[in-house]
Amino acid sequence: MLLYLVVRECAGEGMTHIDLGAGEERYKRSWCDETLERFDVIIATSLPGLPFAAGARAVYAIKRIVRESPFLWNAVGKARSLRRKLSA
C-alpha cells in the first residue's frame, strides 16, 4: 500500500520514473516494465589491495548465487525471520 501511495504521489507531481533500488523482488516486477542491470567492478589499485579485491569478488559471487537460487533465497528469508524472532 505504501508503494502505491508513493507512486501515486510521484505521478501526481509529474514524475515519469522511479528507482526502487537494487534487488530482484516480485513487487518491483509488478510495478516496473524496465529493469536496469547493475554491475560491480572491483579492481585492486595496489599490491596490498589484491587480497581485498579477491575477497570482495568472492563475497559478491556468493551473494549472486544465493539471490539467483529460489531455494537459497527462501532459506535466507527464513533465517532472517528466525533471527528477528529470537532477538525480540
PyMOL Python script that loads the backbone (N, CA, C, O; Angstrom):
from pymol import cmd

cmd.read_pdbstr("""\
ATOM      1  N   MET A   1       0.823  -1.185   0.000  1.00  0.00           N
ATOM      2  CA  MET A   1       0.000   0.000   0.000  1.00  0.00           C
ATOM      3  C   MET A   1       0.871   1.255   0.000  1.00  0.00           C
ATOM      4  O   MET A   1       0.575   2.233  -0.687  1.00  0.00           O
ATOM      5  N   LEU A   2       1.949   1.210   0.782  1.00  0.00           N
ATOM      6  CA  LEU A   2       2.830   2.375   0.843  1.00  0.00           C
ATOM      7  C   LEU A   2       3.438   2.671  -0.518  1.00  0.00           C
ATOM      8  O   LEU A   2       3.509   3.830  -0.927  1.00  0.00           O
ATOM      9  N   LEU A   3       3.883   1.619  -1.231  1.00  0.00           N
ATOM     10  CA  LEU A   3       4.452   1.839  -2.556  1.00  0.00           C
ATOM     11  C   LEU A   3       3.424   2.458  -3.488  1.00  0.00           C
ATOM     12  O   LEU A   3       3.753   3.357  -4.262  1.00  0.00           O
ATOM     13  N   TYR A   4       2.194   1.995  -3.423  1.00  0.00           N
ATOM     14  CA  TYR A   4       1.124   2.570  -4.241  1.00  0.00           C
ATOM     15  C   TYR A   4       0.983   4.057  -3.963  1.00  0.00           C
ATOM     16  O   TYR A   4       0.879   4.855  -4.894  1.00  0.00           O
ATOM     17  N   LEU A   5       0.978   4.435  -2.697  1.00  0.00           N
ATOM     18  CA  LEU A   5       0.834   5.848  -2.343  1.00  0.00           C
ATOM     19  C   LEU A   5       2.028   6.678  -2.817  1.00  0.00           C
ATOM     20  O   LEU A   5       1.860   7.811  -3.268  1.00  0.00           O
ATOM     21  N   VAL A   6       3.221   6.119  -2.714  1.00  0.00           N
ATOM     22  CA  VAL A   6       4.421   6.826  -3.181  1.00  0.00           C
ATOM     23  C   VAL A   6       4.354   7.028  -4.686  1.00  0.00           C
ATOM     24  O   VAL A   6       4.618   8.124  -5.181  1.00  0.00           O
ATOM     25  N   VAL A   7       4.000   5.972  -5.414  1.00  0.00           N
ATOM     26  CA  VAL A   7       3.910   6.075  -6.872  1.00  0.00           C
ATOM     27  C   VAL A   7       2.830   7.073  -7.262  1.00  0.00           C
ATOM     28  O   VAL A   7       3.038   7.879  -8.169  1.00  0.00           O
ATOM     29  N   ARG A   8       1.701   7.037  -6.607  1.00  0.00           N
ATOM     30  CA  ARG A   8       0.616   7.972  -6.926  1.00  0.00           C
ATOM     31  C   ARG A   8       1.046   9.411  -6.678  1.00  0.00           C
ATOM     32  O   ARG A   8       0.762  10.293  -7.488  1.00  0.00           O
ATOM     33  N   GLU A   9       1.729   9.651  -5.564  1.00  0.00           N
ATOM     34  CA  GLU A   9       2.206  10.999  -5.248  1.00  0.00           C
ATOM     35  C   GLU A   9       3.229  11.473  -6.271  1.00  0.00           C
ATOM     36  O   GLU A   9       3.168  12.611  -6.738  1.00  0.00           O
ATOM     37  N   CYS A  10       4.161  10.606  -6.615  1.00  0.00           N
ATOM     38  CA  CYS A  10       5.189  10.975  -7.601  1.00  0.00           C
ATOM     39  C   CYS A  10       4.565  11.241  -8.963  1.00  0.00           C
ATOM     40  O   CYS A  10       4.927  12.209  -9.632  1.00  0.00           O
ATOM     41  N   ALA A  11       3.635  10.396  -9.377  1.00  0.00           N
ATOM     42  CA  ALA A  11       2.962  10.603 -10.662  1.00  0.00           C
ATOM     43  C   ALA A  11       2.180  11.907 -10.645  1.00  0.00           C
ATOM     44  O   ALA A  11       2.136  12.622 -11.646  1.00  0.00           O
ATOM     45  N   GLY A  12       1.565  12.219  -9.510  1.00  0.00           N
ATOM     46  CA  GLY A  12       0.825  13.480  -9.389  1.00  0.00           C
ATOM     47  C   GLY A  12       1.714  14.703  -9.507  1.00  0.00           C
ATOM     48  O   GLY A  12       1.259  15.780  -9.894  1.00  0.00           O
ATOM     49  N   GLU A  13       2.988  14.529  -9.170  1.00  0.00           N
ATOM     50  CA  GLU A  13       3.948  15.633  -9.286  1.00  0.00           C
ATOM     51  C   GLU A  13       4.628  15.657 -10.652  1.00  0.00           C
ATOM     52  O   GLU A  13       5.525  16.467 -10.886  1.00  0.00           O
ATOM     53  N   GLY A  14       4.205  14.774 -11.550  1.00  0.00           N
ATOM     54  CA  GLY A  14       4.734  14.778 -12.904  1.00  0.00           C
ATOM     55  C   GLY A  14       5.933  13.887 -13.134  1.00  0.00           C
ATOM     56  O   GLY A  14       6.506  13.902 -14.224  1.00  0.00           O
ATOM     57  N   MET A  15       6.327  13.116 -12.146  1.00  0.00           N
ATOM     58  CA  MET A  15       7.470  12.225 -12.332  1.00  0.00           C
ATOM     59  C   MET A  15       7.070  11.047 -13.221  1.00  0.00           C
ATOM     60  O   MET A  15       5.962  10.521 -13.119  1.00  0.00           O
ATOM     61  N   THR A  16       7.988  10.650 -14.088  1.00  0.00           N
ATOM     62  CA  THR A  16       7.710   9.545 -15.004  1.00  0.00           C
ATOM     63  C   THR A  16       8.556   8.313 -14.722  1.00  0.00           C
ATOM     64  O   THR A  16       8.310   7.254 -15.299  1.00  0.00           O
ATOM     65  N   HIS A  17       9.555   8.433 -13.838  1.00  0.00           N
ATOM     66  CA  HIS A  17      10.421   7.306 -13.499  1.00  0.00           C
ATOM     67  C   HIS A  17      10.596   7.246 -11.982  1.00  0.00           C
ATOM     68  O   HIS A  17      10.559   8.267 -11.296  1.00  0.00           O
ATOM     69  N   ILE A  18      10.787   6.027 -11.477  1.00  0.00           N
ATOM     70  CA  ILE A  18      11.046   5.866 -10.058  1.00  0.00           C
ATOM     71  C   ILE A  18      12.073   4.741  -9.890  1.00  0.00           C
ATOM     72  O   ILE A  18      12.011   3.721 -10.577  1.00  0.00           O
ATOM     73  N   ASP A  19      12.991   4.938  -8.989  1.00  0.00           N
ATOM     74  CA  ASP A  19      14.029   3.951  -8.714  1.00  0.00           C
ATOM     75  C   ASP A  19      13.641   3.191  -7.453  1.00  0.00           C
ATOM     76  O   ASP A  19      13.574   3.769  -6.368  1.00  0.00           O
ATOM     77  N   LEU A  20      13.389   1.903  -7.598  1.00  0.00           N
ATOM     78  CA  LEU A  20      13.007   1.079  -6.457  1.00  0.00           C
ATOM     79  C   LEU A  20      14.209   0.416  -5.805  1.00  0.00           C
ATOM     80  O   LEU A  20      14.047  -0.422  -4.918  1.00  0.00           O
ATOM     81  N   GLY A  21      15.406   0.778  -6.229  1.00  0.00           N
ATOM     82  CA  GLY A  21      16.617   0.265  -5.613  1.00  0.00           C
ATOM     83  C   GLY A  21      17.044  -1.066  -6.186  1.00  0.00           C
ATOM     84  O   GLY A  21      16.360  -1.659  -7.021  1.00  0.00           O
ATOM     85  N   ALA A  22      18.182  -1.516  -5.721  1.00  0.00           N
ATOM     86  CA  ALA A  22      18.766  -2.761  -6.215  1.00  0.00           C
ATOM     87  C   ALA A  22      18.016  -3.961  -5.675  1.00  0.00           C
ATOM     88  O   ALA A  22      17.391  -3.897  -4.616  1.00  0.00           O
ATOM     89  N   GLY A  23      18.084  -5.041  -6.404  1.00  0.00           N
ATOM     90  CA  GLY A  23      17.490  -6.289  -5.940  1.00  0.00           C
ATOM     91  C   GLY A  23      16.287  -6.701  -6.749  1.00  0.00           C
ATOM     92  O   GLY A  23      15.547  -5.865  -7.268  1.00  0.00           O
ATOM     93  N   GLU A  24      16.106  -7.983  -6.846  1.00  0.00           N
ATOM     94  CA  GLU A  24      15.012  -8.568  -7.606  1.00  0.00           C
ATOM     95  C   GLU A  24      13.922  -8.992  -6.634  1.00  0.00           C
ATOM     96  O   GLU A  24      14.124  -9.889  -5.816  1.00  0.00           O
ATOM     97  N   GLU A  25      12.782  -8.353  -6.725  1.00  0.00           N
ATOM     98  CA  GLU A  25      11.648  -8.692  -5.864  1.00  0.00           C
ATOM     99  C   GLU A  25      10.376  -8.703  -6.699  1.00  0.00           C
ATOM    100  O   GLU A  25      10.262  -7.963  -7.675  1.00  0.00           O
ATOM    101  N   ARG A  26       9.428  -9.538  -6.317  1.00  0.00           N
ATOM    102  CA  ARG A  26       8.185  -9.665  -7.084  1.00  0.00           C
ATOM    103  C   ARG A  26       7.426  -8.345  -7.163  1.00  0.00           C
ATOM    104  O   ARG A  26       6.890  -8.006  -8.218  1.00  0.00           O
ATOM    105  N   TYR A  27       7.373  -7.599  -6.069  1.00  0.00           N
ATOM    106  CA  TYR A  27       6.624  -6.335  -6.093  1.00  0.00           C
ATOM    107  C   TYR A  27       7.245  -5.344  -7.068  1.00  0.00           C
ATOM    108  O   TYR A  27       6.529  -4.540  -7.666  1.00  0.00           O
ATOM    109  N   LYS A  28       8.550  -5.387  -7.237  1.00  0.00           N
ATOM    110  CA  LYS A  28       9.203  -4.491  -8.191  1.00  0.00           C
ATOM    111  C   LYS A  28       8.831  -4.872  -9.613  1.00  0.00           C
ATOM    112  O   LYS A  28       8.555  -4.004 -10.441  1.00  0.00           O
ATOM    113  N   ARG A  29       8.823  -6.177  -9.899  1.00  0.00           N
ATOM    114  CA  ARG A  29       8.452  -6.629 -11.241  1.00  0.00           C
ATOM    115  C   ARG A  29       7.010  -6.274 -11.556  1.00  0.00           C
ATOM    116  O   ARG A  29       6.682  -6.012 -12.713  1.00  0.00           O
ATOM    117  N   SER A  30       6.138  -6.261 -10.546  1.00  0.00           N
ATOM    118  CA  SER A  30       4.736  -5.953 -10.811  1.00  0.00           C
ATOM    119  C   SER A  30       4.523  -4.478 -11.121  1.00  0.00           C
ATOM    120  O   SER A  30       3.523  -4.126 -11.747  1.00  0.00           O
ATOM    121  N   TRP A  31       5.431  -3.611 -10.701  1.00  0.00           N
ATOM    122  CA  TRP A  31       5.304  -2.185 -10.934  1.00  0.00           C
ATOM    123  C   TRP A  31       6.124  -1.692 -12.117  1.00  0.00           C
ATOM    124  O   TRP A  31       5.779  -0.678 -12.723  1.00  0.00           O
ATOM    125  N   CYS A  32       7.184  -2.378 -12.450  1.00  0.00           N
ATOM    126  CA  CYS A  32       8.137  -1.857 -13.427  1.00  0.00           C
ATOM    127  C   CYS A  32       8.118  -2.663 -14.717  1.00  0.00           C
ATOM    128  O   CYS A  32       8.008  -3.889 -14.702  1.00  0.00           O
ATOM    129  N   ASP A  33       8.225  -1.955 -15.824  1.00  0.00           N
ATOM    130  CA  ASP A  33       8.324  -2.621 -17.116  1.00  0.00           C
ATOM    131  C   ASP A  33       9.753  -2.561 -17.662  1.00  0.00           C
ATOM    132  O   ASP A  33      10.011  -2.996 -18.784  1.00  0.00           O
ATOM    133  N   GLU A  34      10.666  -2.030 -16.877  1.00  0.00           N
ATOM    134  CA  GLU A  34      12.053  -1.908 -17.301  1.00  0.00           C
ATOM    135  C   GLU A  34      12.968  -2.283 -16.132  1.00  0.00           C
ATOM    136  O   GLU A  34      12.732  -1.893 -14.988  1.00  0.00           O
ATOM    137  N   THR A  35      14.003  -3.040 -16.442  1.00  0.00           N
ATOM    138  CA  THR A  35      14.988  -3.414 -15.441  1.00  0.00           C
ATOM    139  C   THR A  35      16.354  -2.984 -15.929  1.00  0.00           C
ATOM    140  O   THR A  35      16.720  -3.255 -17.073  1.00  0.00           O
ATOM    141  N   LEU A  36      17.096  -2.331 -15.094  1.00  0.00           N
ATOM    142  CA  LEU A  36      18.448  -1.920 -15.432  1.00  0.00           C
ATOM    143  C   LEU A  36      19.419  -2.865 -14.752  1.00  0.00           C
ATOM    144  O   LEU A  36      19.351  -3.085 -13.543  1.00  0.00           O
ATOM    145  N   GLU A  37      20.316  -3.417 -15.537  1.00  0.00           N
ATOM    146  CA  GLU A  37      21.327  -4.310 -14.983  1.00  0.00           C
ATOM    147  C   GLU A  37      22.348  -3.494 -14.196  1.00  0.00           C
ATOM    148  O   GLU A  37      22.691  -2.374 -14.573  1.00  0.00           O
ATOM    149  N   ARG A  38      22.816  -4.064 -13.119  1.00  0.00           N
ATOM    150  CA  ARG A  38      23.802  -3.411 -12.259  1.00  0.00           C
ATOM    151  C   ARG A  38      25.044  -4.288 -12.211  1.00  0.00           C
ATOM    152  O   ARG A  38      24.953  -5.509 -12.085  1.00  0.00           O
ATOM    153  N   PHE A  39      26.198  -3.656 -12.312  1.00  0.00           N
ATOM    154  CA  PHE A  39      27.451  -4.394 -12.305  1.00  0.00           C
ATOM    155  C   PHE A  39      28.384  -3.789 -11.272  1.00  0.00           C
ATOM    156  O   PHE A  39      28.511  -2.568 -11.174  1.00  0.00           O
ATOM    157  N   ASP A  40      29.026  -4.636 -10.514  1.00  0.00           N
ATOM    158  CA  ASP A  40      30.050  -4.204  -9.570  1.00  0.00           C
ATOM    159  C   ASP A  40      31.405  -4.503 -10.192  1.00  0.00           C
ATOM    160  O   ASP A  40      31.662  -5.622 -10.637  1.00  0.00           O
ATOM    161  N   VAL A  41      32.261  -3.504 -10.220  1.00  0.00           N
ATOM    162  CA  VAL A  41      33.608  -3.682 -10.732  1.00  0.00           C
ATOM    163  C   VAL A  41      34.566  -3.454  -9.573  1.00  0.00           C
ATOM    164  O   VAL A  41      34.583  -2.383  -8.967  1.00  0.00           O
ATOM    165  N   ILE A  42      35.357  -4.468  -9.276  1.00  0.00           N
ATOM    166  CA  ILE A  42      36.294  -4.388  -8.155  1.00  0.00           C
ATOM    167  C   ILE A  42      37.688  -4.601  -8.718  1.00  0.00           C
ATOM    168  O   ILE A  42      38.020  -5.684  -9.200  1.00  0.00           O
ATOM    169  N   ILE A  43      38.494  -3.559  -8.650  1.00  0.00           N
ATOM    170  CA  ILE A  43      39.846  -3.605  -9.189  1.00  0.00           C
ATOM    171  C   ILE A  43      40.815  -3.156  -8.099  1.00  0.00           C
ATOM    172  O   ILE A  43      40.646  -2.097  -7.495  1.00  0.00           O
ATOM    173  N   ALA A  44      41.819  -3.973  -7.864  1.00  0.00           N
ATOM    174  CA  ALA A  44      42.858  -3.595  -6.900  1.00  0.00           C
ATOM    175  C   ALA A  44      43.756  -2.541  -7.554  1.00  0.00           C
ATOM    176  O   ALA A  44      44.210  -2.716  -8.685  1.00  0.00           O
ATOM    177  N   THR A  45      44.000  -1.466  -6.844  1.00  0.00           N
ATOM    178  CA  THR A  45      44.862  -0.411  -7.381  1.00  0.00           C
ATOM    179  C   THR A  45      46.236  -0.412  -6.731  1.00  0.00           C
ATOM    180  O   THR A  45      47.060   0.461  -7.005  1.00  0.00           O
ATOM    181  N   SER A  46      46.481  -1.393  -5.870  1.00  0.00           N
ATOM    182  CA  SER A  46      47.799  -1.524  -5.239  1.00  0.00           C
ATOM    183  C   SER A  46      48.008  -2.990  -4.882  1.00  0.00           C
ATOM    184  O   SER A  46      47.061  -3.775  -4.851  1.00  0.00           O
ATOM    185  N   LEU A  47      49.231  -3.340  -4.618  1.00  0.00           N
ATOM    186  CA  LEU A  47      49.547  -4.722  -4.244  1.00  0.00           C
ATOM    187  C   LEU A  47      48.825  -5.146  -2.957  1.00  0.00           C
ATOM    188  O   LEU A  47      48.298  -6.257  -2.901  1.00  0.00           O
ATOM    189  N   PRO A  48      48.787  -4.290  -1.919  1.00  0.00           N
ATOM    190  CA  PRO A  48      48.031  -4.684  -0.710  1.00  0.00           C
ATOM    191  C   PRO A  48      46.529  -4.810  -0.967  1.00  0.00           C
ATOM    192  O   PRO A  48      45.827  -5.481  -0.209  1.00  0.00           O
ATOM    193  N   GLY A  49      46.037  -4.180  -2.014  1.00  0.00           N
ATOM    194  CA  GLY A  49      44.614  -4.258  -2.315  1.00  0.00           C
ATOM    195  C   GLY A  49      44.202  -5.537  -3.013  1.00  0.00           C
ATOM    196  O   GLY A  49      43.008  -5.817  -3.114  1.00  0.00           O
ATOM    197  N   LEU A  50      45.153  -6.326  -3.501  1.00  0.00           N
ATOM    198  CA  LEU A  50      44.823  -7.566  -4.209  1.00  0.00           C
ATOM    199  C   LEU A  50      44.017  -8.544  -3.355  1.00  0.00           C
ATOM    200  O   LEU A  50      43.000  -9.055  -3.825  1.00  0.00           O
ATOM    201  N   PRO A  51      44.431  -8.821  -2.126  1.00  0.00           N
ATOM    202  CA  PRO A  51      43.623  -9.754  -1.315  1.00  0.00           C
ATOM    203  C   PRO A  51      42.218  -9.216  -1.029  1.00  0.00           C
ATOM    204  O   PRO A  51      41.245  -9.971  -1.029  1.00  0.00           O
ATOM    205  N   PHE A  52      42.123  -7.914  -0.788  1.00  0.00           N
ATOM    206  CA  PHE A  52      40.799  -7.325  -0.540  1.00  0.00           C
ATOM    207  C   PHE A  52      39.914  -7.477  -1.776  1.00  0.00           C
ATOM    208  O   PHE A  52      38.755  -7.873  -1.659  1.00  0.00           O
ATOM    209  N   ALA A  53      40.446  -7.167  -2.952  1.00  0.00           N
ATOM    210  CA  ALA A  53      39.665  -7.262  -4.185  1.00  0.00           C
ATOM    211  C   ALA A  53      39.219  -8.696  -4.431  1.00  0.00           C
ATOM    212  O   ALA A  53      38.074  -8.933  -4.818  1.00  0.00           O
ATOM    213  N   ALA A  54      40.123  -9.661  -4.207  1.00  0.00           N
ATOM    214  CA  ALA A  54      39.761 -11.066  -4.404  1.00  0.00           C
ATOM    215  C   ALA A  54      38.659 -11.484  -3.432  1.00  0.00           C
ATOM    216  O   ALA A  54      37.714 -12.173  -3.817  1.00  0.00           O
ATOM    217  N   GLY A  55      38.782 -11.067  -2.181  1.00  0.00           N
ATOM    218  CA  GLY A  55      37.752 -11.391  -1.193  1.00  0.00           C
ATOM    219  C   GLY A  55      36.421 -10.745  -1.516  1.00  0.00           C
ATOM    220  O   GLY A  55      35.374 -11.379  -1.391  1.00  0.00           O
ATOM    221  N   ALA A  56      36.455  -9.490  -1.931  1.00  0.00           N
ATOM    222  CA  ALA A  56      35.215  -8.783  -2.272  1.00  0.00           C
ATOM    223  C   ALA A  56      34.530  -9.445  -3.463  1.00  0.00           C
ATOM    224  O   ALA A  56      33.308  -9.593  -3.474  1.00  0.00           O
ATOM    225  N   ARG A  57      35.321  -9.849  -4.477  1.00  0.00           N
ATOM    226  CA  ARG A  57      34.730 -10.533  -5.633  1.00  0.00           C
ATOM    227  C   ARG A  57      34.094 -11.851  -5.205  1.00  0.00           C
ATOM    228  O   ARG A  57      33.029 -12.212  -5.708  1.00  0.00           O
ATOM    229  N   ALA A  58      34.729 -12.575  -4.286  1.00  0.00           N
ATOM    230  CA  ALA A  58      34.170 -13.838  -3.805  1.00  0.00           C
ATOM    231  C   ALA A  58      32.856 -13.615  -3.061  1.00  0.00           C
ATOM    232  O   ALA A  58      31.897 -14.363  -3.252  1.00  0.00           O
ATOM    233  N   VAL A  59      32.812 -12.587  -2.214  1.00  0.00           N
ATOM    234  CA  VAL A  59      31.581 -12.276  -1.469  1.00  0.00           C
ATOM    235  C   VAL A  59      30.447 -11.925  -2.430  1.00  0.00           C
ATOM    236  O   VAL A  59      29.330 -12.415  -2.267  1.00  0.00           O
ATOM    237  N   TYR A  60      30.717 -11.086  -3.428  1.00  0.00           N
ATOM    238  CA  TYR A  60      29.681 -10.716  -4.399  1.00  0.00           C
ATOM    239  C   TYR A  60      29.213 -11.925  -5.201  1.00  0.00           C
ATOM    240  O   TYR A  60      28.027 -12.042  -5.508  1.00  0.00           O
ATOM    241  N   ALA A  61      30.137 -12.827  -5.545  1.00  0.00           N
ATOM    242  CA  ALA A  61      29.754 -14.029  -6.289  1.00  0.00           C
ATOM    243  C   ALA A  61      28.829 -14.906  -5.451  1.00  0.00           C
ATOM    244  O   ALA A  61      27.831 -15.417  -5.958  1.00  0.00           O
ATOM    245  N   ILE A  62      29.153 -15.083  -4.179  1.00  0.00           N
ATOM    246  CA  ILE A  62      28.301 -15.883  -3.293  1.00  0.00           C
ATOM    247  C   ILE A  62      26.928 -15.240  -3.151  1.00  0.00           C
ATOM    248  O   ILE A  62      25.912 -15.933  -3.208  1.00  0.00           O
ATOM    249  N   LYS A  63      26.886 -13.924  -2.966  1.00  0.00           N
ATOM    250  CA  LYS A  63      25.593 -13.237  -2.855  1.00  0.00           C
ATOM    251  C   LYS A  63      24.760 -13.425  -4.115  1.00  0.00           C
ATOM    252  O   LYS A  63      23.551 -13.646  -4.034  1.00  0.00           O
ATOM    253  N   ARG A  64      25.399 -13.340  -5.282  1.00  0.00           N
ATOM    254  CA  ARG A  64      24.673 -13.501  -6.541  1.00  0.00           C
ATOM    255  C   ARG A  64      24.099 -14.916  -6.643  1.00  0.00           C
ATOM    256  O   ARG A  64      22.952 -15.099  -7.052  1.00  0.00           O
ATOM    257  N   ILE A  65      24.895 -15.903  -6.271  1.00  0.00           N
ATOM    258  CA  ILE A  65      24.427 -17.298  -6.322  1.00  0.00           C
ATOM    259  C   ILE A  65      23.220 -17.485  -5.411  1.00  0.00           C
ATOM    260  O   ILE A  65      22.238 -18.116  -5.802  1.00  0.00           O
ATOM    261  N   VAL A  66      23.288 -16.940  -4.202  1.00  0.00           N
ATOM    262  CA  VAL A  66      22.178 -17.068  -3.250  1.00  0.00           C
ATOM    263  C   VAL A  66      20.925 -16.379  -3.782  1.00  0.00           C
ATOM    264  O   VAL A  66      19.832 -16.943  -3.722  1.00  0.00           O
ATOM    265  N   ARG A  67      21.078 -15.176  -4.297  1.00  0.00           N
ATOM    266  CA  ARG A  67      19.907 -14.429  -4.780  1.00  0.00           C
ATOM    267  C   ARG A  67      19.278 -15.064  -6.008  1.00  0.00           C
ATOM    268  O   ARG A  67      18.072 -14.933  -6.219  1.00  0.00           O
ATOM    269  N   GLU A  68      20.068 -15.744  -6.818  1.00  0.00           N
ATOM    270  CA  GLU A  68      19.533 -16.360  -8.037  1.00  0.00           C
ATOM    271  C   GLU A  68      18.939 -17.736  -7.787  1.00  0.00           C
ATOM    272  O   GLU A  68      18.298 -18.294  -8.677  1.00  0.00           O
ATOM    273  N   SER A  69      19.133 -18.297  -6.602  1.00  0.00           N
ATOM    274  CA  SER A  69      18.588 -19.605  -6.268  1.00  0.00           C
ATOM    275  C   SER A  69      17.341 -19.431  -5.401  1.00  0.00           C
ATOM    276  O   SER A  69      17.442 -18.964  -4.267  1.00  0.00           O
ATOM    277  N   PRO A  70      16.174 -19.798  -5.916  1.00  0.00           N
ATOM    278  CA  PRO A  70      14.957 -19.658  -5.104  1.00  0.00           C
ATOM    279  C   PRO A  70      15.060 -20.411  -3.774  1.00  0.00           C
ATOM    280  O   PRO A  70      14.590 -19.920  -2.748  1.00  0.00           O
ATOM    281  N   PHE A  71      15.665 -21.585  -3.788  1.00  0.00           N
ATOM    282  CA  PHE A  71      15.799 -22.361  -2.555  1.00  0.00           C
ATOM    283  C   PHE A  71      16.670 -21.632  -1.533  1.00  0.00           C
ATOM    284  O   PHE A  71      16.288 -21.487  -0.372  1.00  0.00           O
ATOM    285  N   LEU A  72      17.848 -21.173  -1.976  1.00  0.00           N
ATOM    286  CA  LEU A  72      18.754 -20.486  -1.050  1.00  0.00           C
ATOM    287  C   LEU A  72      18.174 -19.153  -0.588  1.00  0.00           C
ATOM    288  O   LEU A  72      18.292 -18.798   0.585  1.00  0.00           O
ATOM    289  N   TRP A  73      17.544 -18.410  -1.507  1.00  0.00           N
ATOM    290  CA  TRP A  73      16.975 -17.116  -1.133  1.00  0.00           C
ATOM    291  C   TRP A  73      15.849 -17.290  -0.122  1.00  0.00           C
ATOM    292  O   TRP A  73      15.709 -16.479   0.794  1.00  0.00           O
ATOM    293  N   ASN A  74      15.046 -18.338  -0.277  1.00  0.00           N
ATOM    294  CA  ASN A  74      13.985 -18.639   0.681  1.00  0.00           C
ATOM    295  C   ASN A  74      14.588 -18.993   2.041  1.00  0.00           C
ATOM    296  O   ASN A  74      14.068 -18.589   3.081  1.00  0.00           O
ATOM    297  N   ALA A  75      15.682 -19.749   2.026  1.00  0.00           N
ATOM    298  CA  ALA A  75      16.355 -20.113   3.280  1.00  0.00           C
ATOM    299  C   ALA A  75      16.892 -18.864   3.990  1.00  0.00           C
ATOM    300  O   ALA A  75      16.824 -18.768   5.215  1.00  0.00           O
ATOM    301  N   VAL A  76      17.416 -17.924   3.231  1.00  0.00           N
ATOM    302  CA  VAL A  76      17.898 -16.671   3.827  1.00  0.00           C
ATOM    303  C   VAL A  76      16.733 -15.926   4.471  1.00  0.00           C
ATOM    304  O   VAL A  76      16.865 -15.407   5.580  1.00  0.00           O
ATOM    305  N   GLY A  77      15.596 -15.870   3.785  1.00  0.00           N
ATOM    306  CA  GLY A  77      14.423 -15.205   4.355  1.00  0.00           C
ATOM    307  C   GLY A  77      13.968 -15.853   5.644  1.00  0.00           C
ATOM    308  O   GLY A  77      13.606 -15.160   6.595  1.00  0.00           O
ATOM    309  N   LYS A  78      13.981 -17.179   5.687  1.00  0.00           N
ATOM    310  CA  LYS A  78      13.585 -17.887   6.911  1.00  0.00           C
ATOM    311  C   LYS A  78      14.579 -17.636   8.039  1.00  0.00           C
ATOM    312  O   LYS A  78      14.189 -17.478   9.195  1.00  0.00           O
ATOM    313  N   ALA A  79      15.865 -17.599   7.698  1.00  0.00           N
ATOM    314  CA  ALA A  79      16.891 -17.339   8.715  1.00  0.00           C
ATOM    315  C   ALA A  79      16.749 -15.930   9.273  1.00  0.00           C
ATOM    316  O   ALA A  79      16.891 -15.720  10.478  1.00  0.00           O
ATOM    317  N   ARG A  80      16.471 -14.969   8.408  1.00  0.00           N
ATOM    318  CA  ARG A  80      16.276 -13.592   8.882  1.00  0.00           C
ATOM    319  C   ARG A  80      15.060 -13.493   9.786  1.00  0.00           C
ATOM    320  O   ARG A  80      15.091 -12.805  10.806  1.00  0.00           O
ATOM    321  N   SER A  81      13.984 -14.183   9.408  1.00  0.00           N
ATOM    322  CA  SER A  81      12.769 -14.173  10.217  1.00  0.00           C
ATOM    323  C   SER A  81      13.029 -14.797  11.586  1.00  0.00           C
ATOM    324  O   SER A  81      12.575 -14.279  12.607  1.00  0.00           O
ATOM    325  N   LEU A  82      13.758 -15.907  11.603  1.00  0.00           N
ATOM    326  CA  LEU A  82      14.090 -16.559  12.863  1.00  0.00           C
ATOM    327  C   LEU A  82      14.966 -15.661  13.728  1.00  0.00           C
ATOM    328  O   LEU A  82      14.783 -15.592  14.943  1.00  0.00           O
ATOM    329  N   ARG A  83      15.910 -14.980  13.106  1.00  0.00           N
ATOM    330  CA  ARG A  83      16.795 -14.067  13.861  1.00  0.00           C
ATOM    331  C   ARG A  83      15.984 -12.936  14.492  1.00  0.00           C
ATOM    332  O   ARG A  83      16.232 -12.552  15.635  1.00  0.00           O
ATOM    333  N   ARG A  84      15.008 -12.401  13.741  1.00  0.00           N
ATOM    334  CA  ARG A  84      14.158 -11.333  14.309  1.00  0.00           C
ATOM    335  C   ARG A  84      13.359 -11.854  15.495  1.00  0.00           C
ATOM    336  O   ARG A  84      13.233 -11.172  16.512  1.00  0.00           O
ATOM    337  N   LYS A  85      12.815 -13.070  15.365  1.00  0.00           N
ATOM    338  CA  LYS A  85      12.019 -13.640  16.451  1.00  0.00           C
ATOM    339  C   LYS A  85      12.869 -13.886  17.691  1.00  0.00           C
ATOM    340  O   LYS A  85      12.422 -13.651  18.814  1.00  0.00           O
ATOM    341  N   LEU A  86      14.092 -14.356  17.487  1.00  0.00           N
ATOM    342  CA  LEU A  86      14.964 -14.645  18.623  1.00  0.00           C
ATOM    343  C   LEU A  86      15.483 -13.388  19.297  1.00  0.00           C
ATOM    344  O   LEU A  86      15.753 -13.401  20.498  1.00  0.00           O
ATOM    345  N   SER A  87      15.627 -12.302  18.548  1.00  0.00           N
ATOM    346  CA  SER A  87      16.136 -11.070  19.133  1.00  0.00           C
ATOM    347  C   SER A  87      15.040 -10.235  19.790  1.00  0.00           C
ATOM    348  O   SER A  87      15.330  -9.274  20.503  1.00  0.00           O
ATOM    349  N   ALA A  88      13.780 -10.601  19.552  1.00  0.00           N
ATOM    350  CA  ALA A  88      12.658  -9.844  20.121  1.00  0.00           C
ATOM    351  C   ALA A  88      12.389 -10.218  21.554  1.00  0.00           C
ATOM    352  O   ALA A  88      11.477  -9.670  22.174  1.00  0.00           O
TER     353      ALA A  88
END
""", "prot")
cmd.dss("prot")
cmd.show_as("cartoon", "prot")
cmd.util.cbc("prot")
cmd.orient("prot")
